[in-house]
């Protein structure tokens, strides 16, 4: 059985000078996780978030739950 590779993408809203993350949602069905990485270091480490945790984070962002850095 072949292992599926992540298909990375960034948000279309990410034109902010390179301080972005890339996510690979194509692995949710097979692993239940969403890999996340720094776009400036594509060969660097990734963090795998459980799909429910990632969904809660995105919902919080959309609701304005996180202030500016």
MDTraj code that builds the backbone (N, CA, C; nanometers):
import mdtraj as md
import numpy as np

residues = "UNK UNK UNK UNK UNK UNK UNK UNK UNK UNK UNK UNK UNK UNK UNK UNK UNK UNK UNK UNK UNK UNK UNK UNK UNK UNK UNK UNK UNK UNK UNK UNK UNK UNK UNK UNK UNK UNK UNK UNK UNK UNK UNK UNK UNK UNK UNK UNK UNK UNK UNK UNK UNK UNK UNK UNK UNK UNK UNK UNK UNK UNK UNK UNK UNK UNK UNK UNK UNK".split()
xyz = np.array([
    [0.0835, -0.1177, 0.0000],
    [0.0000, 0.0000, 0.0000],
    [0.0884, 0.1248, 0.0000],
    [0.0648, 0.2157, -0.0921],
    [0.1433, 0.3383, -0.1030],
    [0.0940, 0.4423, -0.0025],
    [0.1865, 0.5186, 0.0503],
    [0.1520, 0.6260, 0.1425],
    [0.1217, 0.7512, 0.0629],
    [0.0102, 0.8135, 0.0925],
    [-0.0280, 0.9355, 0.0222],
    [0.0600, 1.0515, 0.0690],
    [0.1046, 1.1324, -0.0267],
    [0.1865, 1.2490, 0.0042],
    [0.0989, 1.3704, 0.0319],
    [0.1435, 1.4583, 0.1211],
    [0.0669, 1.5800, 0.1472],
    [0.0633, 1.6703, 0.0241],
    [-0.0512, 1.7299, -0.0014],
    [-0.0644, 1.8321, -0.1056],
    [-0.0774, 1.9661, -0.0327],
    [0.0314, 2.0397, -0.0303],
    [0.0401, 2.1626, 0.0488],
    [-0.0265, 2.2798, -0.0206],
    [-0.0905, 2.3653, 0.0576],
    [-0.1425, 2.4911, 0.0049],
    [-0.1449, 2.5963, 0.1149],
    [-0.1440, 2.7197, 0.0731],
    [-0.1585, 2.8330, 0.1648],
    [-0.2837, 2.9095, 0.1264],
    [-0.3336, 2.9850, 0.2182],
    [-0.4532, 3.0651, 0.1944],
    [-0.4263, 3.1721, 0.0895],
    [-0.5285, 3.2055, 0.0143],
    [-0.5148, 3.3153, -0.0825],
    [-0.4992, 3.4494, -0.0114],
    [-0.5256, 3.4538, 0.1186],
    [-0.5094, 3.5750, 0.1982],
    [-0.3683, 3.5871, 0.2557],
    [-0.2787, 3.4987, 0.2185],
    [-0.1463, 3.4903, 0.2797],
    [-0.0398, 3.5777, 0.2150],
    [-0.0743, 3.6789, 0.1457],
    [0.0245, 3.7660, 0.0823],
    [0.0724, 3.8710, 0.1822],
    [0.1414, 3.8241, 0.2871],
    [0.1830, 3.9148, 0.3937],
    [0.3336, 3.9157, 0.4174],
    [0.4098, 3.8938, 0.3163],
    [0.5545, 3.8999, 0.3317],
    [0.6198, 3.7683, 0.3691],
    [0.5486, 3.6581, 0.3577],
    [0.6103, 3.5289, 0.3812],
    [0.5892, 3.4685, 0.5178],
    [0.5186, 3.5348, 0.6067],
    [0.4931, 3.4784, 0.7388],
    [0.3659, 3.3954, 0.7346],
    [0.3744, 3.2804, 0.6681],
    [0.2562, 3.1990, 0.6418],
    [0.2806, 3.0550, 0.6854],
    [0.1715, 2.9820, 0.6921],
    [0.1793, 2.8384, 0.7109],
    [0.1133, 2.7716, 0.5909],
    [0.1547, 2.6498, 0.5644],
    [0.0925, 2.5677, 0.4605],
    [0.0256, 2.4504, 0.5307],
    [-0.0866, 2.4071, 0.4780],
    [-0.1589, 2.2932, 0.5340],
    [-0.1842, 2.1915, 0.4239],
    [-0.2033, 2.0670, 0.4648],
    [-0.2319, 1.9590, 0.3696],
    [-0.3556, 1.8853, 0.4180],
    [-0.4707, 1.9302, 0.3748],
    [-0.5967, 1.8717, 0.4210],
    [-0.6300, 1.7396, 0.3530],
    [-0.5541, 1.7026, 0.2514],
    [-0.5855, 1.5795, 0.1793],
    [-0.5592, 1.4531, 0.2613],
    [-0.4951, 1.4639, 0.3762],
    [-0.4642, 1.3459, 0.4562],
    [-0.5657, 1.3185, 0.5668],
    [-0.6676, 1.4026, 0.5800],
    [-0.7652, 1.3852, 0.6881],
    [-0.8325, 1.2485, 0.6809],
    [-0.8759, 1.2077, 0.5637],
    [-0.9494, 1.0815, 0.5508],
    [-0.8655, 0.9605, 0.5910],
    [-0.7368, 0.9628, 0.5618],
    [-0.6525, 0.8460, 0.5894],
    [-0.5828, 0.8505, 0.7247],
    [-0.5549, 0.9712, 0.7767],
    [-0.4797, 0.9804, 0.9021],
    [-0.5559, 1.0491, 1.0148],
    [-0.6608, 1.1245, 0.9819],
    [-0.7342, 1.1997, 1.0838],
    [-0.6609, 1.3237, 1.1295],
    [-0.5518, 1.3572, 1.0597],
    [-0.4712, 1.4730, 1.0977],
    [-0.4514, 1.5669, 0.9799],
    [-0.4102, 1.6897, 1.0140],
    [-0.3777, 1.7898, 0.9134],
    [-0.2349, 1.8365, 0.9396],
    [-0.1424, 1.8030, 0.8506],
    [-0.0059, 1.8522, 0.8656],
    [-0.0004, 2.0034, 0.8402],
    [0.0825, 2.0717, 0.9187],
    [0.1019, 2.2158, 0.9071],
    [0.2521, 2.2403, 0.9051],
    [0.2968, 2.3339, 0.8185],
    [0.4404, 2.3650, 0.8130],
    [0.4601, 2.5135, 0.7853],
    [0.5789, 2.5606, 0.8114],
    [0.6201, 2.6982, 0.7837],
    [0.6536, 2.7080, 0.6347],
    [0.5934, 2.8036, 0.5637],
    [0.6193, 2.8152, 0.4201],
    [0.7621, 2.8566, 0.3893],
    [0.8296, 2.9200, 0.4847],
    [0.9678, 2.9618, 0.4615],
    [1.0649, 2.8448, 0.4704],
    [1.0219, 2.7325, 0.5301],
    [1.1081, 2.6157, 0.5484],
    [1.0321, 2.4910, 0.5009],
    [1.0118, 2.4795, 0.3688],
    [0.9292, 2.3693, 0.3185],
    [0.9849, 2.2300, 0.3463],
    [1.1149, 2.2167, 0.3666],
    [1.1734, 2.0870, 0.3980],
    [1.1925, 2.0679, 0.5481],
    [1.1454, 2.1642, 0.6259],
    [1.1592, 2.1580, 0.7709],
    [1.0537, 2.0706, 0.8352],
    [1.0456, 2.0783, 0.9646],
    [0.9505, 1.9931, 1.0373],
    [0.8057, 2.0316, 1.0107],
    [0.7186, 1.9354, 1.0305],
    [0.5753, 1.9600, 1.0209],
    [0.5115, 1.9253, 1.1549],
    [0.3980, 1.9854, 1.1795],
    [0.3201, 1.9560, 1.2983],
    [0.1890, 1.8961, 1.2492],
    [0.1503, 1.7830, 1.3033],
    [0.0241, 1.7187, 1.2646],
    [-0.0803, 1.7482, 1.3719],
    [-0.1859, 1.8164, 1.3308],
    [-0.2939, 1.8498, 1.4232],
    [-0.4118, 1.7571, 1.3979],
    [-0.4751, 1.7130, 1.5041],
    [-0.5966, 1.6339, 1.4875],
    [-0.6982, 1.7205, 1.4147],
    [-0.7737, 1.6614, 1.3256],
    [-0.8671, 1.7374, 1.2424],
    [-0.9655, 1.8192, 1.3251],
    [-1.0145, 1.7660, 1.4376],
    [-1.1074, 1.8407, 1.5228],
    [-1.0402, 1.9626, 1.5854],
    [-0.9152, 1.9482, 1.6264],
    [-0.8425, 2.0607, 1.6851],
    [-0.8173, 2.1692, 1.5808],
    [-0.7837, 2.1290, 1.4596],
    [-0.7606, 2.2262, 1.3533],
    [-0.8898, 2.3000, 1.3197],
    [-1.0016, 2.2275, 1.3135],
    [-1.1310, 2.2893, 1.2849],
    [-1.1680, 2.3899, 1.3937],
    [-1.1408, 2.3572, 1.5189],
    [-1.1694, 2.4502, 1.6291],
    [-1.0818, 2.5750, 1.6185],
    [-0.9555, 2.5575, 1.5816],
    [-0.8661, 2.6712, 1.5638],
    [-0.9167, 2.7633, 1.4522],
    [-0.9524, 2.7063, 1.3380],
    [-1.0022, 2.7856, 1.2247],
    [-1.1302, 2.8592, 1.2640],
    [-1.2193, 2.7922, 1.3357],
    [-1.3423, 2.8569, 1.3804],
    [-1.3108, 2.9750, 1.4723],
    [-1.2140, 2.9591, 1.5600],
    [-1.1736, 3.0678, 1.6484],
    [-1.1178, 3.1864, 1.5726],
    [-1.0387, 3.1602, 1.4709],
    [-0.9840, 3.2675, 1.3872],
    [-1.0970, 3.3423, 1.3174],
    [-1.1891, 3.2680, 1.2614],
    [-1.3010, 3.3297, 1.1893],
    [-1.3881, 3.4147, 1.2805],
    [-1.3963, 3.3769, 1.4073],
    [-1.4789, 3.4515, 1.5027],
    [-1.4021, 3.5674, 1.5662],
    [-1.2774, 3.5873, 1.5244],
    [-1.1980, 3.6964, 1.5793],
    [-1.1442, 3.6677, 1.7186],
    [-1.1334, 3.5416, 1.7539],
    [-1.0898, 3.5037, 1.8874],
    [-0.9431, 3.5268, 1.9167],
    [-0.8657, 3.5628, 1.8192],
    [-0.7231, 3.5843, 1.8385],
    [-0.6905, 3.7263, 1.7961],
    [-0.6322, 3.8034, 1.8845],
    [-0.5969, 3.9404, 1.8526],
    [-0.4687, 3.9469, 1.7716],
    [-0.4304, 4.0677, 1.7328],
    [-0.3054, 4.0844, 1.6575],
    [-0.1852, 4.0482, 1.7428],
    [-0.0796, 4.0033, 1.6751],
    [0.0429, 3.9631, 1.7444],
    [0.1137, 4.0816, 1.8042],
])
top = md.Topology()
chain = top.add_chain()
for i, resn in enumerate(residues, 1):
    res = top.add_residue(resn, chain, resSeq=i)
    for name in ("N", "CA", "C"):
        top.add_atom(name, md.element.get_by_symbol(name[0]), res)
traj = md.Trajectory(xyz[None], top)
